[in-house]
Amino acid sequence: MSSAINFIRRIPEGEDRERLTCADCGFVAYENPKIVTGSVVVADGKVMLCRRAIEPRRGFWTIPAGYMEMGETIEEAARREAREEACADIAIEGMLAVYSIARIGQVQVLFRARLASPGFAAGAESLEVRLFDWDEIPWDELAFPSVHWVLHAWRDAGAGPLGAPRGNPPDDPRGVRRLGQGA
């Protein structure tokens, strides 16, 4: 006797799009966007970037960020990602940006943070971690368009109180452009 579920793609009653549905019992396996969270971590006016040791975009620079896990708040997930990728203990100062990346089914919630204790190092998912002055940031080696966006949001916000979180740039409201397409 097989316990495999017999999933098919169809439009369930009352829905407006195809869903993965069990042909036997009608269970709908919803495919929803993933939540990514991370931080622009600043120390002595410099921005922390991690060179990725994993795909996608291995070898390119990013902020410490990643997928939220079940049972975490977005802030807990951002702090965990900083520990995993940069061996850094961070203090979150506020929400900097929320981006919708429709092309890959992500919602990114990004914070402004500072080092809560001295020291950082490359974690298992990073080749190296460095602090960069604004004019030293390797713009052509950043991993994703949203890294460009959030670094500019951080710079525009300055050191004072944060206002409303930034959203997608007007020229890419759905987050569909890849690097090299005006990002």
Secondary structure, 3 states (H helix, E strand, C coil): CCCCCCEEEECCCCCCCCEEEECCCCCEECCCCEEEEEEEEEECCEEEEEEECCCCCCCCEECCEEECCCCCCHHHHHHHHHHHHHCCCEEEEEEEEEEEEHHHCEEEEEEEEEECCCCCCCCCCEEEEEEECHHHCCHHHECCHHHHHHHHHHHHHCCCCCCCCECCCCCCCCCCCCCCCCC
